[in-house]
Amino acid sequence: TWRIARTGYMAAEVHRRDTDTYTCPRRLEALGMALDLCKEMLEAFPEKSLSHKYYAICAQEFSNHQGTKEKILAGGKFAEHTKKAIEIDPEDATLHYMLGRFNFEVARLSWAERLAAKAIFGEEPPRTTYEEALQCHLRGHELREGGPEPRDKLEVARCYTKVGDKASARQFLEAVLKMPERGNPDDDDVKKEAKAMLA
């Protein structure tokens, strides 16, 4: 079942790249289908890391097309299920990458955004730090089967920038630009961002 859910998510990403938009109706339909399958998978196999992993991914992506309240709720579920998946399978590099991205985004929330979240839910969103995000990304970088990907190195560099270690950030950004071409369109975007950060 998780393979079908993953296929639905990948189909949504194909529609995004083909149309250069996140709101393509066919993309949203594919995401909705994938999310429904992930819910079924989570109920049937709660002990499986992949159940939590793909539910977290699809729920977060789908919430990006909903209102602020739904996005905040999805963020909490994303963290919950990603951490659960890591407990079950701590060697999955992608899970550490996912948690690193979550920690980074939460760490950068402004005072006003935290206040808005508190007004909606009666409590502040979780607090994380850029250092926590960095440790997650370094772990994912270390575990990635076949070696780290350009996106892994970019995220490590972004974290190093935020914690004030410019030398290490530059080292990882330069490493991104030296990585061989893989024919992956996302790599081009990563390298453009790395060049912009080095400028």
Buried (B, 14 or more C-beta within 10 A) or exposed (E): BBEBBBBBBEBBBEBBEEEEEBEBEBBBBBBBBBBBBBBBBBEEBEEBBBBBBBBBBBBBBBBEBEEEEBBBBBBEBBBEBBBBBBEBEEEBBBBBBBBBBBBBEBBEBEEEBBEBBEEEEEEEBEEBBBEBBBBBBBBBBEBBEEEBBBBBBBBBBBBBBBBEBEEBBBBBBEBBEEBEEEEEEEBEEBBEBBEEBEE
